[in-house]
Amino acid sequence: MTQRLTRRRTARRTPMTWLRRGGLWNLLFLLPMIVVFGVFSWSPIVQSVVMSLQKTNLITAQWVGFDNYLKVLSDPLLGEAVVNTLWFAVLALIFGFPIPLFMAVLMSEVRRAKGLYSALAYLPVVVPPVVAVLLWKFFYSADANGVFNTVLGAVGIPPQPWIQDAVQAMPSLVLEATWAGAGGSIIIYLAALLGVPAELYDAAEVDGASIWRKVWHVTLPQLRGILFIMLILQVIATAQVFLEPFLFTGGGPAGATRTILLYIYDKAFRNSLGGAYGEATAVSVLLAIALAILSWLYFRLTNRWSSS
């Protein structure tokens, strides 16, 4: 009986019924948004795909098919950039992902001046990114009188080369990026913690649970959804890191901090006159496809885990 009613309702969905139910007016209201979204979002994507199949100087274009993709995939510098980007992402996940959560949990336990601590935590986000990088570049001076080296010298540690060393350069960039971006994550986690029922903490406290057990058994399960979202957003952001390696080291020393976006920039603007815009766009398309596949797999796995 239910199937028959469903079939009848489906059969009655005609263009006339759609018009009578106000479908045309809904479409008219949505039309400006569709046009704006198409012009400013989908149009550049389509143009980028077309440009990746061309050899162009932005004035004239020659159709080369998949030659640009074959050139960049055979370029050893691209492999180096991918490895450096993955290394940055791993370091950012190790340090940049748990630290904001840890700080948010600590701040949620504070009884007084919680607003002041929240403002101080968010302050680095307010600082313009270029200013923050230049400030940290001054801190990272390899001189013995540099800010960080002076602090290390006070505890008997010799001066460090920081961003001038191929091994220490990437962790130094991650440290600054974590400081600059942690404030936004802390505020999001603090807002999410307000939604955790206080009864769960009270029950855990009655059972004699320590603060770490309450975090592990109450806080983290309650924040599972927001943790999933923040994780994939951080992975996407770290895969597109550009500002820190560009301003700190320019990809050096010895290419140790050349990331994928910096490789794209070099292809487009630091190459011979005219730039390899087609090859740079081909790398951009490959990066977009990789991130789309990664996001799809991530949400499939997390949805399956959440439902199990």
N, C-alpha and C positions, 0 to 999 in steps of 0.2 A: 504493500500500500504506500509506504514512504517513497519507494523508488518511482512509483507512478506519479506521485505528486511532484517529485523532483523533475521528472521528465517533462511534465506539463509546464512547470515554471520555466524550465530551460527553453521549451519550444516557444513560449510567449515572448521571449526576449528578441524583439524585432527593432529595426531602426525607429519605427514610429513610437514604440513604447519607450525607447531611450530618449526621444525628443520630448515626449509627454512628461517624463520624470525629471526634466530639467538638465539633461545631458549636454545640450548645446550651450546653455548658460554656464555650466561648469567648465566646459572647454574654453569658452571665451574668457572666463576669469583666469584660467590656467595659461592661456596663450602668451601673455607677456613674460611669465616666468619661463615657459618653454623656449621662447625666442632668445631671451637673455642667456639661459643655460646653454642653448645650442651655439650661440655666437661666441660666448666667452669660455666655454668649457669643451664642447665637442669639436667645434671648428678648429681650434689649435691642435687637438689630438689628431684629427684627420690630416691637417697640413703637416704635422710632424711625421706621420707615417709616410706621406707622399715624399717629403723632403729626404727621408732616410733612403729612398730608392733613387735619389738623384745625386749628381755631382753639380753643386751649385755654389755660386758666390753671392747669392741673394738677389742678383740682377738677371743673370742668365742661368739656365738649368739644362743639364743633359741627363737623359734617362739611362741609368746604369744597372737597374734591377737590384739584385742582392749582392753586388760587388762590395758595397760599403760594409755590409754585415760580415762578409768573408774577410775583408781587410782587418777590421777591428778584432774579430775573433782569433785571427792569426798573429795579432800584435802582442808580444810578451809583456808590454807595459800595461795592457788591460788586465792580464792575469795578476800582475803585481798589485794593481789598484784594487782588484777584487779581494785579494788576500789581505791587504791593508784595511779595507773597509770591514771585512769580517772580523779582523783583529780588534778594530775600534768597537764594533758592535758587541763582541764578547766582553771586552773590558767594561763597556758601558752597562751591560746587563749585570755584570758581577758587582760593580760599584754603584752605578747610577740608578739601578732599579730597586734594590733593597734599602738604600740609605733614606730616600724620601719616606718610605713606609715606616721605617724605624723611627725617624724624626717625628712623623705624624702621631705614632702611638705614644711616644714620650710626651709630646705636647698635649695630647688628649688627657693625660694623667695629671697635668699641671692644674692646680686649683686657682691660682692667681695670675694675673697679667697674661692670660692666654691670648688676648688680642694683640698685645705687644709682641709676643713671640711669633705669632702668625705674620705680622707685618714685617718683622725682621727676616723671617724665612722667605717671604715673597720679594724682599727688597732687591736681590740680584736679578730678578726677572724684569724689574723696572729699569735697571741700568741698560742703556743701549748696547746691543751685542758687540758692536765694533769697539766701543769704549771699554767694555769688559775685557775683550781680547787684548787690546793694547795695554791695559792696566796689568793684566797677568803676564804679558810679555815682558814688562818691566820687572815684575816679581821674579820671573824665571831667568834673570840675568845670571850668566855663568860666572861672573866675577865673585870673588870672595866677599865683597861688600854688597852683593845682591840681597834682596829682602829675604828670600827663602834660604839662601846660603848663610846669611847671618844668623837666622834662627837655628839652622842645623849646626853651625859652628858653636853656638852657645851650649850644645849638648855633646860636643866633641866629634861631630860628624864632618868629614872634609867636604869642601865645595863640590857640588854636582853640576854636570853640564846641562841637565834638563833638556830643553828643546834642541840643543845643538848636538845631541847624541842620538844615533839611530835607534838605540834600544830604549832610551828613556823618553824619546819624543812623543810617541803615541800615548803612553800612560799619562804624560803631562797634559796632553790635549784633552784626554778623557776627564782628568781631574777638574780642569776649568769648565768643561761642558757640563759636568755633574753639578758643580757649584752654580752655574748660570741657569740650569733648567730645573733644579730640584724644587724650587719654590712653588711652581705651578702644580707639580705632582703632590706636594705636601698639602696644599689647600684642597685639592680634590679628595685626597685620602681623609683629611679632617672632616670634610662635608659628608663623606661616606660613613665615617665612624659615628656620626650623629644618628644615623639610621639603625645602628645596632641596638637591639632591645637591651635595656639596662638589667632586665630580669635574668638574662643569661649570665652576665657578670656576677650578679648577686648569687645565683645558684652555684657558680664556679667557686666563688669566695667561701660559701658555706661548706663546700666540699674540701676546702683547704688548698685550692689551686694557687700556685704562685703566679706572678704577673706574666712570666714567660709561658706558662701552661695556659693561662687565659688568652694570651695572644695566639697561641698555636691552635687551641681547641675552640675558641669562640671568635676572635677577631678575623683571622685568616679565612675560615669557612664563610663568614658573613660577607667578606669583601671579595669573594672569589670572582664574581662577575666583573667588578671594576678592575681587579687585578688582571684579568684576561685582556680587557680592552686596553689598559695602560701598557701591557706588555707588547701587544702588536703595534700600538702607536709608537712605542720607543724603538722597536725594530725597524719600522718604516723610516723614522726620523734619523736613526743612526746610519741606515743605508744611504741616506741622502746628505750626509754631513759634508759641508763645504767651507763654511766660514772659518772654523778653527784652523784646519790645515792651510787654507789660503792665506790667512793673515799671520799666523804664527810662523810657519816654515816654508810656505810656498810649495809644499810637497816634499821638501827635503827633511833631513839630510840624506842624500843618496837615494831619494825616492821612498824613504821609509814612511812618509805620511801622505803619499799621493793616493787619494781616494777616488772612487768612481766619478763623482761629480767634478773633482779637480781634473781628472783625466779628460772628461768631456769639455771642460773649460779650456784646457790646453789644446785640445784638438780644434776647437772652434776659433780661439782668439790668440793663441801663442804659436800657431803654426806659421807656415809661409803666408805671404800676402794673400788675402782672400779667405784663408781659413778652410779647414776641411769640415764644412758645415754638415754635409751629408753623412760623413762618418760619425761626427759628434751626435747627430740626431739619431743615428742607428743605435748607438750605445744607450741613448736615452730611452728609446723604444724597448730595447732588451731589458733595461732596468725596470721599466714600468711593467713589462710582462712578468718578470721574475717576482716583483713585489705583489702583483695581483695573484699569481699562483700561490705564493707563500701565504697571503692573507686568506685565500680560499681554503687551503689545507688546514691552516690554523683554526678557522672557524668550524670546519667540519670536525676536526678532532676535539675541540673544546665542546661543541654541541653534543657530540657522541658521549664525551666523558660526563657532561652535566646530566644527560638523560639516563646514564647508567647508574 
